[in-house]
């Protein structure tokens, strides 16, 4: 568990191998409910390298001094990210 926003990450290791590598994060909102968008890459065993950039939006609730992930939405490609950007630009 993480007690600060700075400690929240999507880095993930299996059997000593980093399989999800966080590249960046942007905090979208803070408070009892915190929303963060992460840019990350997954490890590709076939290529023995990390794949293309992906994005995930995660919501965390802070309770008893610890952040717990409550929901997530994965953006699986740059194409999907671009479509989300275009839709938001039309609405905002």
N, CA, C and O atoms as a GROMACS GRO file, in nm:
protein
  368
    1UNK      N    1   0.083  -0.120   0.000
    1UNK     CA    2   0.000   0.000   0.000
    1UNK      C    3   0.086   0.125   0.000
    1UNK      O    4   0.199   0.123   0.050
    2UNK      N    5   0.034   0.231  -0.055
    2UNK     CA    6   0.105   0.358  -0.064
    2UNK      C    7   0.036   0.461   0.024
    2UNK      O    8  -0.087   0.467   0.029
    3UNK      N    9   0.116   0.541   0.091
    3UNK     CA   10   0.059   0.644   0.178
    3UNK      C   11   0.067   0.783   0.116
    3UNK      O   12   0.006   0.877   0.167
    4UNK      N   13   0.142   0.798   0.005
    4UNK     CA   14   0.149   0.927  -0.065
    4UNK      C   15   0.126   0.906  -0.214
    4UNK      O   16   0.146   0.796  -0.267
    5UNK      N   17   0.085   1.012  -0.282
    5UNK     CA   18   0.064   1.006  -0.426
    5UNK      C   19   0.194   0.973  -0.499
    5UNK      O   20   0.194   0.900  -0.598
    6UNK      N   21   0.304   1.027  -0.450
    6UNK     CA   22   0.434   1.001  -0.514
    6UNK      C   23   0.470   0.854  -0.516
    6UNK      O   24   0.542   0.810  -0.605
    7UNK      N   25   0.420   0.776  -0.421
    7UNK     CA   26   0.450   0.633  -0.413
    7UNK      C   27   0.365   0.549  -0.508
    7UNK      O   28   0.400   0.434  -0.536
    8UNK      N   29   0.255   0.604  -0.559
    8UNK     CA   30   0.167   0.529  -0.647
    8UNK      C   31   0.235   0.507  -0.782
    8UNK      O   32   0.288   0.601  -0.841
    9UNK      N   33   0.234   0.384  -0.831
    9UNK     CA   34   0.301   0.348  -0.955
    9UNK      C   35   0.230   0.230  -1.020
    9UNK      O   36   0.155   0.158  -0.954
   10UNK      N   37   0.255   0.211  -1.150
   10UNK     CA   38   0.205   0.092  -1.218
   10UNK      C   39   0.318  -0.006  -1.247
   10UNK      O   40   0.296  -0.111  -1.307
   11UNK      N   41   0.441   0.028  -1.203
   11UNK     CA   42   0.552  -0.068  -1.217
   11UNK      C   43   0.510  -0.201  -1.155
   11UNK      O   44   0.450  -0.205  -1.048
   12UNK      N   45   0.542  -0.311  -1.226
   12UNK     CA   46   0.505  -0.443  -1.176
   12UNK      C   47   0.614  -0.542  -1.212
   12UNK      O   48   0.661  -0.547  -1.326
   13UNK      N   49   0.655  -0.620  -1.114
   13UNK     CA   50   0.761  -0.718  -1.133
   13UNK      C   51   0.708  -0.858  -1.106
   13UNK      O   52   0.634  -0.880  -1.010
   14UNK      N   53   0.745  -0.954  -1.192
   14UNK     CA   54   0.713  -1.096  -1.174
   14UNK      C   55   0.843  -1.173  -1.177
   14UNK      O   56   0.922  -1.161  -1.272
   15UNK      N   57   0.866  -1.252  -1.075
   15UNK     CA   58   0.986  -1.338  -1.068
   15UNK      C   59   1.113  -1.261  -1.099
   15UNK      O   60   1.200  -1.309  -1.172
   16UNK      N   61   1.124  -1.141  -1.043
   16UNK     CA   62   1.243  -1.060  -1.060
   16UNK      C   63   1.252  -0.984  -1.190
   16UNK      O   64   1.348  -0.908  -1.210
   17UNK      N   65   1.156  -1.000  -1.280
   17UNK     CA   66   1.155  -0.932  -1.410
   17UNK      C   67   1.051  -0.820  -1.409
   17UNK      O   68   0.934  -0.843  -1.377
   18UNK      N   69   1.094  -0.699  -1.443
   18UNK     CA   70   1.001  -0.587  -1.457
   18UNK      C   71   0.916  -0.613  -1.580
   18UNK      O   72   0.969  -0.616  -1.692
   19UNK      N   73   0.785  -0.631  -1.563
   19UNK     CA   74   0.697  -0.663  -1.676
   19UNK      C   75   0.605  -0.546  -1.714
   19UNK      O   76   0.551  -0.544  -1.824
   20UNK      N   77   0.589  -0.450  -1.624
   20UNK     CA   78   0.518  -0.327  -1.654
   20UNK      C   79   0.608  -0.214  -1.606
   20UNK      O   80   0.639  -0.204  -1.487
   21UNK      N   81   0.649  -0.128  -1.700
   21UNK     CA   82   0.742  -0.020  -1.668
   21UNK      C   83   0.670   0.113  -1.684
   21UNK      O   84   0.625   0.149  -1.793
   22UNK      N   85   0.659   0.187  -1.573
   22UNK     CA   86   0.599   0.320  -1.577
   22UNK      C   87   0.697   0.417  -1.640
   22UNK      O   88   0.814   0.422  -1.603
   23UNK      N   89   0.647   0.496  -1.736
   23UNK     CA   90   0.729   0.597  -1.802
   23UNK      C   91   0.702   0.736  -1.748
   23UNK      O   92   0.792   0.820  -1.742
   24UNK      N   93   0.577   0.761  -1.710
   24UNK     CA   94   0.538   0.894  -1.663
   24UNK      C   95   0.404   0.883  -1.594
   24UNK      O   96   0.333   0.784  -1.608
   25UNK      N   97   0.369   0.986  -1.519
   25UNK     CA   98   0.236   0.995  -1.460
   25UNK      C   99   0.199   1.141  -1.441
   25UNK      O  100   0.285   1.226  -1.418
   26UNK      N  101   0.069   1.168  -1.451
   26UNK     CA  102   0.014   1.300  -1.429
   26UNK      C  103  -0.103   1.285  -1.333
   26UNK      O  104  -0.194   1.205  -1.356
   27UNK      N  105  -0.101   1.362  -1.226
   27UNK     CA  106  -0.210   1.360  -1.129
   27UNK      C  107  -0.320   1.451  -1.183
   27UNK      O  108  -0.298   1.570  -1.207
   28UNK      N  109  -0.439   1.393  -1.203
   28UNK     CA  110  -0.552   1.469  -1.257
   28UNK      C  111  -0.636   1.532  -1.147
   28UNK      O  112  -0.693   1.639  -1.166
   29UNK      N  113  -0.644   1.466  -1.031
   29UNK     CA  114  -0.715   1.522  -0.917
   29UNK      C  115  -0.657   1.463  -0.789
   29UNK      O  116  -0.608   1.350  -0.788
   30UNK      N  117  -0.664   1.541  -0.682
   30UNK     CA  118  -0.614   1.499  -0.551
   30UNK      C  119  -0.726   1.509  -0.450
   30UNK      O  120  -0.826   1.577  -0.472
   31UNK      N  121  -0.708   1.439  -0.339
   31UNK     CA  122  -0.805   1.443  -0.232
   31UNK      C  123  -0.832   1.304  -0.181
   31UNK      O  124  -0.750   1.213  -0.199
   32UNK      N  125  -0.947   1.286  -0.118
   32UNK     CA  126  -0.984   1.153  -0.069
   32UNK      C  127  -0.993   1.054  -0.184
   32UNK      O  128  -0.964   0.936  -0.169
   33UNK      N  129  -1.033   1.106  -0.301
   33UNK     CA  130  -1.032   1.028  -0.426
   33UNK      C  131  -0.932   1.095  -0.518
   33UNK      O  132  -0.946   1.214  -0.549
   34UNK      N  133  -0.834   1.022  -0.562
   34UNK     CA  134  -0.727   1.073  -0.648
   34UNK      C  135  -0.733   1.002  -0.783
   34UNK      O  136  -0.752   0.881  -0.789
   35UNK      N  137  -0.717   1.079  -0.890
   35UNK     CA  138  -0.716   1.023  -1.025
   35UNK      C  139  -0.582   1.054  -1.090
   35UNK      O  140  -0.535   1.167  -1.089
   36UNK      N  141  -0.521   0.948  -1.146
   36UNK     CA  142  -0.389   0.961  -1.208
   36UNK      C  143  -0.391   0.893  -1.343
   36UNK      O  144  -0.448   0.785  -1.358
   37UNK      N  145  -0.328   0.956  -1.442
   37UNK     CA  146  -0.307   0.891  -1.571
   37UNK      C  147  -0.159   0.854  -1.580
   37UNK      O  148  -0.071   0.936  -1.553
   38UNK      N  149  -0.133   0.729  -1.616
   38UNK     CA  150   0.002   0.677  -1.628
   38UNK      C  151   0.033   0.644  -1.773
   38UNK      O  152  -0.054   0.600  -1.848
   39UNK      N  153   0.157   0.666  -1.813
   39UNK     CA  154   0.210   0.617  -1.940
   39UNK      C  155   0.304   0.503  -1.905
   39UNK      O  156   0.390   0.518  -1.818
   40UNK      N  157   0.288   0.388  -1.972
   40UNK     CA  158   0.367   0.271  -1.936
   40UNK      C  159   0.392   0.183  -2.057
   40UNK      O  160   0.336   0.205  -2.164
   41UNK      N  161   0.477   0.082  -2.038
   41UNK     CA  162   0.504  -0.019  -2.140
   41UNK      C  163   0.500  -0.157  -2.076
   41UNK      O  164   0.540  -0.175  -1.961
   42UNK      N  165   0.452  -0.255  -2.152
   42UNK     CA  166   0.453  -0.395  -2.110
   42UNK      C  167   0.574  -0.465  -2.169
   42UNK      O  168   0.616  -0.433  -2.280
   43UNK      N  169   0.629  -0.560  -2.096
   43UNK     CA  170   0.740  -0.643  -2.144
   43UNK      C  171   0.689  -0.743  -2.246
   43UNK      O  172   0.587  -0.808  -2.224
   44UNK      N  173   0.759  -0.756  -2.358
   44UNK     CA  174   0.725  -0.851  -2.463
   44UNK      C  175   0.830  -0.962  -2.460
   44UNK      O  176   0.946  -0.940  -2.498
   45UNK      N  177   0.791  -1.080  -2.415
   45UNK     CA  178   0.885  -1.193  -2.404
   45UNK      C  179   0.943  -1.233  -2.539
   45UNK      O  180   1.060  -1.269  -2.548
   46UNK      N  181   0.862  -1.228  -2.644
   46UNK     CA  182   0.910  -1.268  -2.777
   46UNK      C  183   1.021  -1.177  -2.826
   46UNK      O  184   1.121  -1.224  -2.881
   47UNK      N  185   1.005  -1.047  -2.806
   47UNK     CA  186   1.103  -0.950  -2.853
   47UNK      C  187   1.213  -0.926  -2.750
   47UNK      O  188   1.317  -0.867  -2.781
   48UNK      N  189   1.190  -0.971  -2.628
   48UNK     CA  190   1.283  -0.944  -2.518
   48UNK      C  191   1.307  -0.794  -2.502
   48UNK      O  192   1.420  -0.748  -2.483
   49UNK      N  193   1.197  -0.720  -2.511
   49UNK     CA  194   1.203  -0.575  -2.498
   49UNK      C  195   1.064  -0.525  -2.460
   49UNK      O  196   0.966  -0.600  -2.467
   50UNK      N  197   1.056  -0.399  -2.421
   50UNK     CA  198   0.927  -0.341  -2.389
   50UNK      C  199   0.855  -0.299  -2.516
   50UNK      O  200   0.919  -0.260  -2.614
   51UNK      N  201   0.723  -0.308  -2.515
   51UNK     CA  202   0.641  -0.276  -2.631
   51UNK      C  203   0.608  -0.128  -2.640
   51UNK      O  204   0.672  -0.044  -2.577
   52UNK      N  205   0.508  -0.100  -2.720
   52UNK     CA  206   0.464   0.037  -2.744
   52UNK      C  207   0.405   0.099  -2.618
   52UNK      O  208   0.363   0.029  -2.526
   53UNK      N  209   0.404   0.231  -2.615
   53UNK     CA  210   0.346   0.302  -2.502
   53UNK      C  211   0.197   0.270  -2.491
   53UNK      O  212   0.126   0.258  -2.591
   54UNK      N  213   0.153   0.259  -2.367
   54UNK     CA  214   0.012   0.243  -2.334
   54UNK      C  215  -0.020   0.342  -2.224
   54UNK      O  216   0.070   0.404  -2.167
   55UNK      N  217  -0.149   0.356  -2.195
   55UNK     CA  218  -0.192   0.454  -2.097
   55UNK      C  219  -0.301   0.392  -2.011
   55UNK      O  220  -0.378   0.308  -2.057
   56UNK      N  221  -0.305   0.433  -1.884
   56UNK     CA  222  -0.410   0.385  -1.796
   56UNK      C  223  -0.450   0.498  -1.702
   56UNK      O  224  -0.365   0.572  -1.652
   57UNK      N  225  -0.578   0.510  -1.679
   57UNK     CA  226  -0.631   0.607  -1.583
   57UNK      C  227  -0.677   0.527  -1.462
   57UNK      O  228  -0.755   0.433  -1.474
   58UNK      N  229  -0.627   0.566  -1.346
   58UNK     CA  230  -0.659   0.491  -1.223
   58UNK      C  231  -0.714   0.586  -1.118
   58UNK      O  232  -0.669   0.700  -1.103
   59UNK      N  233  -0.814   0.534  -1.044
   59UNK     CA  234  -0.875   0.607  -0.933
   59UNK      C  235  -0.836   0.537  -0.804
   59UNK      O  236  -0.846   0.415  -0.792
   60UNK      N  237  -0.793   0.618  -0.708
   60UNK     CA  238  -0.753   0.567  -0.578
   60UNK      C  239  -0.834   0.636  -0.470
   60UNK      O  240  -0.865   0.755  -0.481
   61UNK      N  241  -0.867   0.561  -0.366
   61UNK     CA  242  -0.933   0.617  -0.249
   61UNK      C  243  -0.835   0.611  -0.132
   61UNK      O  244  -0.773   0.507  -0.107
   62UNK      N  245  -0.821   0.724  -0.063
   62UNK     CA  246  -0.735   0.725   0.054
   62UNK      C  247  -0.821   0.701   0.177
   62UNK      O  248  -0.913   0.777   0.207
   63UNK      N  249  -0.787   0.593   0.246
   63UNK     CA  250  -0.863   0.554   0.365
   63UNK      C  251  -0.763   0.505   0.468
   63UNK      O  252  -0.675   0.424   0.437
   64UNK      N  253  -0.777   0.552   0.589
   64UNK     CA  254  -0.686   0.516   0.697
   64UNK      C  255  -0.540   0.542   0.659
   64UNK      O  256  -0.451   0.465   0.696
   65UNK      N  257  -0.515   0.651   0.585
   65UNK     CA  258  -0.381   0.693   0.550
   65UNK      C  259  -0.316   0.617   0.435
   65UNK      O  260  -0.199   0.640   0.405
   66UNK      N  261  -0.390   0.527   0.371
   66UNK     CA  262  -0.335   0.447   0.260
   66UNK      C  263  -0.424   0.461   0.136
   66UNK      O  264  -0.546   0.466   0.146
   67UNK      N  265  -0.358   0.466   0.019
   67UNK     CA  266  -0.431   0.469  -0.108
   67UNK      C  267  -0.460   0.328  -0.154
   67UNK      O  268  -0.372   0.241  -0.152
   68UNK      N  269  -0.584   0.306  -0.196
   68UNK     CA  270  -0.623   0.176  -0.251
   68UNK      C  271  -0.687   0.200  -0.388
   68UNK      O  272  -0.776   0.284  -0.402
   69UNK      N  273  -0.640   0.125  -0.489
   69UNK     CA  274  -0.697   0.140  -0.622
   69UNK      C  275  -0.841   0.092  -0.621
   69UNK      O  276  -0.871  -0.016  -0.571
   70UNK      N  277  -0.930   0.174  -0.677
   70UNK     CA  278  -1.072   0.141  -0.682
   70UNK      C  279  -1.122   0.113  -0.823
   70UNK      O  280  -1.217   0.037  -0.842
   71UNK      N  281  -1.059   0.175  -0.923
   71UNK     CA  282  -1.101   0.150  -1.061
   71UNK      C  283  -0.988   0.187  -1.156
   71UNK      O  284  -0.895   0.259  -1.120
   72UNK      N  285  -0.999   0.135  -1.280
   72UNK     CA  286  -0.900   0.169  -1.382
   72UNK      C  287  -0.963   0.158  -1.520
   72UNK      O  288  -1.059   0.085  -1.541
   73UNK      N  289  -0.906   0.234  -1.611
   73UNK     CA  290  -0.942   0.226  -1.752
   73UNK      C  291  -0.814   0.224  -1.831
   73UNK      O  292  -0.734   0.318  -1.821
   74UNK      N  293  -0.792   0.121  -1.910
   74UNK     CA  294  -0.672   0.107  -1.991
   74UNK      C  295  -0.697   0.159  -2.132
   74UNK      O  296  -0.796   0.124  -2.196
   75UNK      N  297  -0.605   0.243  -2.178
   75UNK     CA  298  -0.606   0.293  -2.316
   75UNK      C  299  -0.496   0.215  -2.386
   75UNK      O  300  -0.378   0.234  -2.355
   76UNK      N  301  -0.533   0.130  -2.477
   76UNK     CA  302  -0.440   0.027  -2.526
   76UNK      C  303  -0.354   0.068  -2.645
   76UNK      O  304  -0.264  -0.007  -2.684
   77UNK      N  305  -0.378   0.186  -2.702
   77UNK     CA  306  -0.298   0.225  -2.818
   77UNK      C  307  -0.297   0.376  -2.832
   77UNK      O  308  -0.380   0.446  -2.775
   78UNK      N  309  -0.200   0.425  -2.910
   78UNK     CA  310  -0.193   0.568  -2.938
   78UNK      C  311  -0.315   0.612  -3.018
   78UNK      O  312  -0.363   0.724  -3.001
   79UNK      N  313  -0.366   0.524  -3.105
   79UNK     CA  314  -0.484   0.556  -3.185
   79UNK      C  315  -0.605   0.580  -3.094
   79UNK      O  316  -0.679   0.677  -3.112
   80UNK      N  317  -0.626   0.492  -2.998
   80UNK     CA  318  -0.737   0.508  -2.905
   80UNK      C  319  -0.718   0.634  -2.822
   80UNK      O  320  -0.814   0.707  -2.797
   81UNK      N  321  -0.595   0.662  -2.778
   81UNK     CA  322  -0.567   0.783  -2.701
   81UNK      C  323  -0.599   0.907  -2.783
   81UNK      O  324  -0.657   1.002  -2.731
   82UNK      N  325  -0.562   0.907  -2.911
   82UNK     CA  326  -0.589   1.021  -2.997
   82UNK      C  327  -0.739   1.045  -3.013
   82UNK      O  328  -0.784   1.159  -3.015
   83UNK      N  329  -0.816   0.938  -3.024
   83UNK     CA  330  -0.961   0.952  -3.037
   83UNK      C  331  -1.022   1.010  -2.910
   83UNK      O  332  -1.116   1.090  -2.917
   84UNK      N  333  -0.971   0.972  -2.796
   84UNK     CA  334  -1.018   1.027  -2.668
   84UNK      C  335  -0.984   1.176  -2.662
   84UNK      O  336  -1.068   1.257  -2.622
   85UNK      N  337  -0.863   1.212  -2.702
   85UNK     CA  338  -0.820   1.353  -2.704
   85UNK      C  339  -0.912   1.434  -2.794
   85UNK      O  340  -0.957   1.542  -2.755
   86UNK      N  341  -0.939   1.383  -2.913
   86UNK     CA  342  -1.025   1.456  -3.008
   86UNK      C  343  -1.166   1.475  -2.953
   86UNK      O  344  -1.224   1.583  -2.968
   87UNK      N  345  -1.221   1.373  -2.890
   87UNK     CA  346  -1.354   1.385  -2.832
   87UNK      C  347  -1.356   1.489  -2.719
   87UNK      O  348  -1.447   1.572  -2.712
   88UNK      N  349  -1.257   1.485  -2.633
   88UNK     CA  350  -1.251   1.580  -2.523
   88UNK      C  351  -1.230   1.723  -2.573
   88UNK      O  352  -1.285   1.818  -2.516
   89UNK      N  353  -1.151   1.740  -2.677
   89UNK     CA  354  -1.131   1.873  -2.732
   89UNK      C  355  -1.260   1.930  -2.789
   89UNK      O  356  -1.282   2.051  -2.782
   90UNK      N  357  -1.344   1.846  -2.846
   90UNK     CA  358  -1.473   1.893  -2.899
   90UNK      C  359  -1.566   1.933  -2.785
   90UNK      O  360  -1.643   2.029  -2.799
   91UNK      N  361  -1.561   1.862  -2.675
   91UNK     CA  362  -1.653   1.888  -2.564
   91UNK      C  363  -1.606   1.998  -2.470
   91UNK      O  364  -1.688   2.069  -2.411
   92UNK      N  365  -1.475   2.014  -2.456
   92UNK     CA  366  -1.424   2.108  -2.355
   92UNK      C  367  -1.417   2.248  -2.411
   92UNK      O  368  -1.376   2.341  -2.340
   0.00000   0.00000   0.00000
